[in-house]
Structure formats: structure tokens, C-alpha cells
Amino acid sequence: MNSQNRSDIHPGLEVDIILKKDQRSGKRTRGIVKDLLTSSAYHSRGIKVRLEDGQIGRVIEIIEE
């Protein structure tokens, strides 16, 4: 599973993301994917998602399949 491939990410998946404000520090936020916001099949910095709590960021790591 790769956080850069859209096909590996789907709603209900537990992931770690980096919020825009945390990009410099690298602080991760864990949550459940609600929506995929990146339309392309691949993105070099990670697929952008919206979590169930409304936070938006790029997927850094997929926690469970």
C-alpha cells in the first residue's frame, strides 16, 4: 500500500496525514478517511484527503487496510 497512489486509499481507511500548517514540523494527525480530494491517480507528496472530523491533509502513512 502506497500513500501516493489514489487506488490504495478509500473512505473508512485509517491513515496518518500531515496538515498544511504542520508541514514544517512534520507533525502527523491520525484519522479515518471521509473523502479523497486528489483527482489524479498518483501524487508525489501524497494523496490529499478529508478526514471524518473535517481536517484536510496529505496521506503520509496508511495504518490499516
C-alpha positions in Angstrom: 0.0 0.0 0.0 1.4 3.4 -1.0 0.1 6.7 0.2 1.0 8.3 -3.2 -1.4 6.0 -5.2 -5.1 7.0 -5.2 -6.2 3.4 -5.7 -4.7 2.4 -2.3 -6.8 4.9 -0.4 -10.6 4.7 0.2 -13.2 6.0 2.7 -13.1 4.3 6.0 -9.3 3.7 5.9 -7.3 4.7 9.0 -4.3 7.0 7.9 -1.8 9.5 9.2 -1.8 12.8 7.4 0.2 16.0 7.5 -1.9 19.2 7.7 -0.8 22.2 5.7 0.1 24.1 9.0 2.3 21.1 10.2 4.3 20.6 7.0 7.4 22.2 8.5 7.3 20.3 11.8 6.2 17.0 10.3 3.6 16.5 13.0 1.1 13.8 12.0 -2.6 13.6 12.5 -4.4 10.3 12.6 -7.9 9.8 11.4 -10.4 8.0 9.2 -10.7 9.0 5.5 -14.0 10.5 4.6 -13.3 11.9 1.1 -10.5 11.8 -1.4 -9.7 15.3 -2.7 -6.8 14.5 -5.2 -8.3 13.6 -8.5 -5.1 12.2 -10.2 -4.1 8.6 -9.8 -0.7 9.5 -8.3 0.7 12.4 -6.3 4.4 12.6 -5.4 3.7 14.3 -2.0 0.7 12.0 -1.0 -3.0 11.9 -1.8 -5.0 14.8 -0.3 -7.9 13.6 1.8 -10.6 15.0 4.2 -10.9 13.1 7.5 -14.2 12.3 9.2 -13.5 15.2 11.6 -13.2 17.6 8.7 -9.4 18.1 8.7 -7.7 18.1 5.3 -4.1 17.0 4.6 -1.9 14.7 2.6 -1.6 11.0 3.5 1.8 10.1 4.8 1.1 6.5 6.0 -1.7 4.0 5.8 -2.4 2.5 9.2 -4.7 -0.4 8.3 -6.1 -2.0 5.2 
